Each structure stands twice: as structure tokens, then as C-alpha cells.
Amino acid sequence: MKFIKPKEKTVNKTIWEVSDRTKHTVKFYAEYTGFSEDEVVDTFLLNILDDPDFIAWIQKKRRNTRIAKQLFPEEAVKESASGEN
């Protein structure tokens, strides 16, 4: 499990429907960690990117470069920086 570290993010409002149990879990975890509920949800959902089967599926997609840039922007920055040297 990855623990939450504060960082700046771009934010978009999204409408989600989740169970009451999930809402309460996020609410109390946010209270426990001192982070906002939005930050808790964002951090946990980003853990999906650690799923090797999901990454393999992305790599098989036809337009995987575009997907990779959206899901891993920090790696796209590293690649463009290394290409400029």
C-alpha cells in the first residue's frame, strides 16, 4: 500500500455514485490522515496504475502512447527532457 503524500494537482469535478460504506470509509480515513476526502480518493485510485495486468492491457492498445501520456505524465516529461540532450 502507498501512503498519502501531499502534492499539487489539477482538479476536475466529477460526479460519482458509490455505496454508503465507501463514502464512510473515505470520510473516516480522511479524518484519520488529516487529508481531504478528495485527496484520499485520488491517491487510492492512482494505485490502479500499479496493476501489471492493467499496464499490459494499455500496452496492447492501438493508441497506447496517448493513453500513457494521460496516465503517466511524469514519464512523458522525463522522456521529452532526455530527448533534448
C-alpha positions in Angstrom: 0.0 0.0 0.0 1.2 3.5 -0.8 0.7 6.1 1.9 -0.6 9.6 1.1 1.9 12.4 0.4 0.7 15.9 -0.3 1.2 17.3 -3.8 -0.3 19.9 -6.1 -2.8 18.6 -8.6 -5.1 19.8 -11.4 -8.7 19.3 -10.3 -11.8 18.4 -12.3 -15.2 18.0 -10.8 -16.6 14.5 -11.4 -19.9 13.0 -10.4 -19.6 9.5 -8.9 -22.1 7.2 -7.3 -20.6 5.0 -4.6 -22.1 3.0 -1.7 -22.6 4.5 1.7 -20.0 2.1 3.1 -17.4 3.5 0.6 -18.3 7.1 1.5 -18.0 6.4 5.2 -14.7 4.6 4.7 -13.3 7.6 2.8 -14.7 10.1 5.2 -13.1 8.4 8.3 -9.8 7.6 6.5 -9.6 11.3 5.6 -10.3 12.3 9.2 -7.6 9.8 10.3 -5.0 11.1 7.9 -5.8 14.7 8.0 -6.2 14.9 4.3 -9.4 15.8 2.4 -11.7 13.2 1.1 -10.8 14.2 -2.5 -7.1 13.6 -1.8 -7.8 10.2 -0.3 -9.9 9.1 -3.2 -7.4 10.4 -5.7 -4.4 8.7 -4.1 -6.2 5.3 -3.8 -7.5 5.4 -7.3 -4.0 6.1 -8.6 -2.9 2.8 -7.1 -4.7 1.2 -10.0 -1.7 2.2 -12.1 0.3 -0.4 -10.1 -1.8 -3.2 -11.6 0.6 -5.1 -14.0 -2.3 -6.6 -16.0 -3.8 -3.1 -16.5 -0.4 -1.8 -17.7 -0.1 -4.8 -20.1 -3.6 -4.1 -21.4 -2.7 -0.4 -22.1 0.5 -1.5 -23.9 -1.7 -3.7 -26.2 -4.0 -0.8 -27.1 -3.6 0.7 -30.6 -3.1 4.3 -29.4 -1.3 3.4 -26.2 1.1 6.4 -26.4 -1.8 8.8 -25.9 -3.1 6.8 -23.0 0.3 6.5 -21.4 0.8 10.3 -21.6 -2.5 10.8 -19.9 -1.9 8.2 -17.2 1.8 8.8 -16.6 2.5 12.5 -17.4 5.7 12.5 -15.3 7.2 9.8 -17.5 6.3 11.8 -20.6 8.2 14.8 -19.1 11.2 12.6 -18.4 11.3 11.3 -22.0 11.0 14.7 -23.5 13.8 16.0 -21.3 16.1 13.1 -22.2 15.4 13.7 -25.9 16.5 17.3 -25.7 20.1 16.5 -24.5 
